[in-house]
């Protein structure tokens, strides 16, 4: 009989591997089809997903990159015409970032690619297995985001 710690170790191993594979495939797909990186897609998607302008720290957390690297990603998106950067009306030290029509068009094409990729990659998995996996991942996420007891 296996110990619980063995299951947790194996879960961690496969989560890490699956995330790495999804990231690698996603990056190759976006670069090959649209000439953008997975990080650039994620950046554009974050603007669409929020009514507020995401902060540089939020962008860094969601992209999984250093705050200093966010500036570079923002600059690439600005130079490519995907976002507009303006001085915030509430503070000259902050900037407002908004998707341009070209950025929205690119994001729409990218989301279609994701949908097609998900159907191809996950379409043959039983729906009950996908639902169970999602429930488990949500439970793990909730558990891991709880404050640590002191």
N, C-alpha and C positions, 0 to 999 in steps of 0.2 A: 504494500500500500504506500502511495506517495504521501509525503508530508506537504502541508499547505505551502511552506516556503519554496518547495520545488515548483509548484504551480505558478506562484508569483514570479519566480525567476524566469520561468518559461514564457509567461505572459509578457514580461518586460522585454525579453529577447525578441519575441515575434512582433511586438508593437514597434520596437526600434527598427527592425528589418522592414516591416510593411511601410512605415513612414518614409524610410530612406528610398524604397522602391517607388512609392507613389511620387515622391518629390523628384526623383531622377527621371521617371517617365513623363511626368507633367512638364518638367523643364524642357526635355527634348521635344515634346509635342508642341509647346508654345514657341520654342525657338524655330522649329521646322516649319510650322504652319503660319505663324504670325510675326516671327522675328523679335519676340520679346521673351524675357525670362519669367520663370514662375514667380519670382519676387515682384517683378513689375506687374504681373497680373494680380497678385495678391494686394499690392498697393492700390491699384485702380478699384478693385472690388471693395476695399475698405472705405473708399470715398462714397461708393454707392450704398453701402450697408448702414451708413450713419447719417442722421439728419444734421448732426453737428460736424464741424471740421475736426477730424481726429488730431490729437496732439502728436508731436514728434515722439514722445515717450510711448503713447498707445501704438503708434505705427511700428516702433521698434519692437515692442512686446509681441504684436501680432505677426510681424514678419520674421521674428526670431533672429534679429540682427542688432548690432550695437546702434545706439542712438546716433552716433556720428555717421554711420553708414546710411541712415535714413535720408540725410541731406543729399547724399549722392543719388539715391533712388529718386528723390523728389526732383533734383536737377535734371536727371535723364528724362523723366516724365514731362517736365516743363519744356525742355529743349525739343522734345519729340512732338509737342503740341497736344499732349493728352490732358494736362492740367494747367489751370491758370493760378498764378501765385500773386497775391496782392497784400498790401499792408492792412492789418486788421483795423477796423474802425474803432475798436475798443482799446487797442494798445499798439503803439508804433513798434514795439519789440516783438510782436507776434504777427504771423501771416495767416491769411485765409487761403485755403487751397480748394479749388473746385474743378470738377471734371469739365472738359471742353466737349463740344459736340463730337469732335474727332475721338476723344477719350471714351465717350459713351458708345460710339460706334465700334471701336476696338474692343471694349469690354463686352459688348453684345456678341461679337464674333467669338471671343474667347470663351464666354459662357456656353455658347453652342458647342464648341469643341469639348468642353468639360462634360456636358450632358451626353454627347455621343461616345466619349471615352468611357464614361461610367457605365453606359448601357453595354458597351463591348466588353469591358473588363469585369463587371459585376453581374451582368444580366443573367448568367446561368447559375448563379448561387440561389439556393432556395430562400424565398422571402422570409420565412420563419427564422432562418439562420442569420440573415442580415438584421432583422428586428432584434433578435437576442443579442447579437454583437453590439448593436447600437445601445440597447438598454445597459449592457455591461460597461461599455465605455462611458456612458453618461454617469453611471454610479461611481466608477473609478474617478472620473473628473470631479464629481461632487465631493468625494471623500478626500481627494488630494488638495482641493482648494479650501478645505476647512482649516481654520487656524490650528497650529500645533499647540497641544497643551503644554504649559510651561513646566 
